[in-house]
Amino acid sequence: MIEARELTKRYGDKTVVDRLSFTVEPGEVTGFLGPNGAGKSTTMRMTIGLDSPTGGSVTVNGRSYARHTAPLHEIGTLLEAKSVHPGRTAVSHLMTLAHTHGIPRRRVDEVIELAGLGSVAGKRVGAFSLGMGQRLGIAAALLGDPAIVMLDEPVNGLDPEGVLWVRNLLRGLAEEGRAVMLSSHLMSETALIADHLVIIGRGRLLADTTVDDFTREAGGGGVKVATAEAMRLRSLLAGPDVTISSSADDELLVTGRDAREIGAIAAQHGVALYELTPQSVSLEQAFMELTRDAVEYHSAPVDTERKAA
């Protein structure tokens, strides 16, 4: 488990992380999101002791990173895939890490196979593509068989097969009871992987919630119902805390009752439904709305109409 409490980092008069508190729980994939400059990288660096907090604390399994005698067994990290000596081979890089943590050679072979690097294990890392470098970084993160995995942009540079591999890998790690922290700008992929979201902007916590709750609340809630008996169903669903609107003769938008309850009422009274859809927005849309005021740089609107020459 990763636990941050009032975590703060200042550089001179600039506050990069501002009294940030959150928890990354075992058995879950936690998406750690925020615009560029939000403080994500600094938070992750403080988690593994590369930066020191100005205030507050962050612990890994109840202790600061520096107090772990063999930290690779506690937390595996990928922060910068290219931070490997280009003259080393993949296997020599992993063996160096293994020697410093008392990890046997067989584990090096296991993570090489797991990451699909068997055919290039003896090649110099400097010749690796971006995707191959990402695979090596993930292999290094898993080398100590850690209880916690923290990855920054793990699918960067990967082809569709590699993206699917990472998705299944992270889900599998969480199902094994490990705590997984994922930082990514790919909202569609995060929506498929993450159970929980921690969203920050300008160093402050903006949201700490589940993916489903976040997108549902951003979409304004409600359930879209399509039926040939809209007027009858409206009267059946009416109640003191229920709001029902309509944009077509055979459609209703119901708030105050969830889809399961609406379906049960319709079935009980023999009302056939053609559609029963909880209304929500995509994770990307919800994220953009939440972080609108926390973005450091705003691009000018793109003019999609080309002017005639």
Phi, psi and omega in degrees: 000138172255130181228116176254134180228112180052035184295129185222140174220125177239143171241101186065235180264007180260123177265115183268321175234128193237096175049054185271128179231130176194168179225136172255111189270150173297147177081007181227151166261117179258118175279123181254103192240157176170157177295169172303136180082008182285340182108011182295309183297320179297320178298316180292322177296321177293327180299323182252022170078010178281337172230149178259136179295146170283328178204164180073196184206160171219130184238153176243112185053042173087356180227156175292153184304321184296339183272358176272125183288331178226077190299334179296338176280343182262314183216127175255134187229149169229105178251324180212104187297332184274003181277056179228139179301122185295340180277349179275151171277165179301315183291324179291324176298312181292324179294323178298315177297320182295317181299322183286347182237013178065034182263130183289159181300325182299330178290325175300315179297323181295315183285331174297315178293318180301320183275359179071033184254011184305320184284345182238012184300330182266004181268154180290139185295332180299339179265003182286146169287170179300317180296319178295322177296322177296317179298319178295319178297321178291320177301318179295322180296329183267358188303318182274009183051054191283158176281342181230137177233127181234114187236135178252116180051057185291338182264006180299121178086357181274148175281173183306322178295321179292321177298316178296321178299314179297317180302311181292324179297311183294320176298318180296320178297318179294320180294337175281356179098008179276156175267126183240127177244121186238122174252127183203152172263356179272094186294322181297322179287319178299321179299328180281333187261317194282144170267322188232154178233135167239114185244129181236157176210130184052037175082357183249153179288126177255327181203143176219095193200179174274162178298314182298314181295321182296312181289326180294315180293324179292330181277359179084000177072191180096162180230128177273128182235131176242128181202153176284348181246050185300317182295318179294316181295324178303315181291326179291328183271348185300145179190171185297330182249020183249132176243131182230126176234169184214136176248355178206162184298331184250018181231144175228147170245114188248126171241144183105350173223139179273172185299321181298315181294318179297315179299320181294317179296317180297316180295320181299327184254013175068032178265119180283133179250136177262339179207140177214093191233113172300135184269127177207172176248171178288161176300321180298315180297316180295320179296315181298321179293317182293320188262010184308317183272000182252005180276130182289321184234128179254125179282153176288148178303143180272127177274109184278351180266121179276131179282143179293140181291000000 
